[in-house]
Amino acid sequence: MPTAYTKDKDKLINDLTNFIHETQELLHLSADQVGERAESIRSKVSDRLNKASIELEHLQSMAVKNVKLVGDATDEFVHANPWTSIGIAAGIGLVAGLLISRR
């Protein structure tokens, strides 16, 4: 079940991706604007967008790597301590059940 952090991270990555695509589209639409100043601005924005895209790809790959590491660590813990894992899951289920039943 995704945590609030995961949902926020996914939303941020999605928003950044959309922003990059929309800005690239804006650059293409403004391509007919002439002048040294307009070309300079387009060049700077294009460079920054390329850097942002590369950084976003890096962040996504690091997030996937971290999720895999956490999953592997959890898997190892559960296999090494099955009864402890069952106890923890039962305790969380009991607390969740008590909280839900009070409403």
N, C-alpha and C positions, 0 to 999 in steps of 0.2 A: 504494500500500500504506500503510495507516494506521500512523503512528508510535505509540510508547508514549504520547507526550504527547497525541496526538489521542484515543487510546482512553481515557486517564485523564480528559480533558476531557469526552468524551462520557458517560462513566460518572458524572462529577460532575453534569453537567447533568441526566441522567436521574434520579439520586438526589435532587437538589434538587426536581425536578418532582414526583416521587413523594411526597417529604416535604410539599410544599405541599398536594398533593391530600389526603393523609391527615390533615393538620392541619385543613384545611377541613372534612373529614368529621367529625372530632372536635368541631369547633365546632358543627356542625349537630346532632350527637348530644347535646351538652350544652346545647342551647337551652332545655330545660325546667327547667334549674337557675335558681332565682330568687335575687334579692338584688342589692343594689347592687355588692357586691364581685365577684360572678360576672359581672355585666354589664360592669363595668369591665375585667375581665381579658379577656373575649370581645372587647370593643371594641379593646383594645390588640393582642391577637393578630391580630385581623382586619386592622387597619391595617398591622401588620408583614408579614403574609402578602401583602397587596396590594402593598406596596413591594417585597417579595422577588420577586413575580411579574413586576413591571415591570422590575426589575433583571435578572432571569433572561432575559427577552425581549431586553433591550438587549445582554446578554452574548452571546446566541445570534446576534443580528444582526451584532455586531462580529466574532464568530468566522467567520461566513459571509463577511463582507466581507474579512477578512484572508486567508482561504483563496483567495478569488477573486483578490486582489492577488498572492499568491504564485504561483498558477497562471498568471496573465497574465505575470508577470515571467519565469517558467520558459519559457513559450511564446516570449516575445520572445528570450530567450537562445538557445534551441534553434534558432530561425529565423535569428538573426544569426550563430551559431557552430555550424553543423551538424557539422563534423568534430571540433571540440572536444567536443561533446556525445557523439558516437559514441565518441571515445576515453575519455571519462569513464565511459560506460556499459560499455565493454569492460573497462576496468580494474576496475570494481566487480564485474563478472561473473567476472573472473579470480580476484580475491581471494575472492569468495564460493565459487567452485568449489574453490579450494585449501583453504579452511577446511572445506568439507563433505567433501572427499575424505580429510582427515586423521582423520575420526571413524570 
